[in-house]
Amino acid sequence: LKTKLCISGNNSIYRYCQDKEIPYRKIGKLIVAVNSEQKRMLRNYLNQGRDNGVKGLTILDEQQLNLIEPSLIALAGIRSTSTGIIDSKTYMYHLETDIYNNMGQTVFKSPVLKGHLGNRKPQIELGGISNTKIECNWVINAAGLAAQNVAKSMGQSVQNIPKQYYAKGHYFSYKKNIRKLTFSKSRYVAKTQILVANLKNNNAKLTCGTPYKLKDA
């Protein structure tokens, strides 16, 4: 399901941005290997992506990577041409507008206190200024780091709740231009490294668990 929604969502979000005139840039993405172990893992990522139906994936050697990102030091990489960045603030504004136009509403400062998923419609108790109980057809748990607690509060079985894993992120700025989103993925979640551009310019912000290799950093 995740694979199906990811691929269809990639196409849908670009169409939505075009229809709503939301700024976006399809700048592509690089998944790079900075050591021999990661280089061996690249072929598995490439095959898995193609098996899942992802288009526009190619593997690049060190020389080809340098032509795309001269500031990057890596042994090899995978290039994805369908990845991009969007103006998230404008995107969220249009999503909220669509909700209101379809007789919905957004309610802030209303934490989920508890809920019940029975044979009938789900019931949720919200806190805030005054406690409120609501009945609904569907409940989408998008509470981020609190998602497990929300699921427990609604009576979900512990066996059906995914285990939560934490990873520490470090943030650095890199003032030189980059052309692509860049990922370096190890087998450990905490060592994933992400180099992200922004819409206004190509200056990058780096999120990583270990030092990232960039020339003149």
Salt bridges, closest charged atoms under 4 A:
GLU37 OE2 - ARG187 NH2 2.83
ASP98 OD1 - LYS20 NZ 3.46
GLU125 OE1 - LYS114 NZ 3.96
ASP216 OD2 - LYS176 NZ 3.16
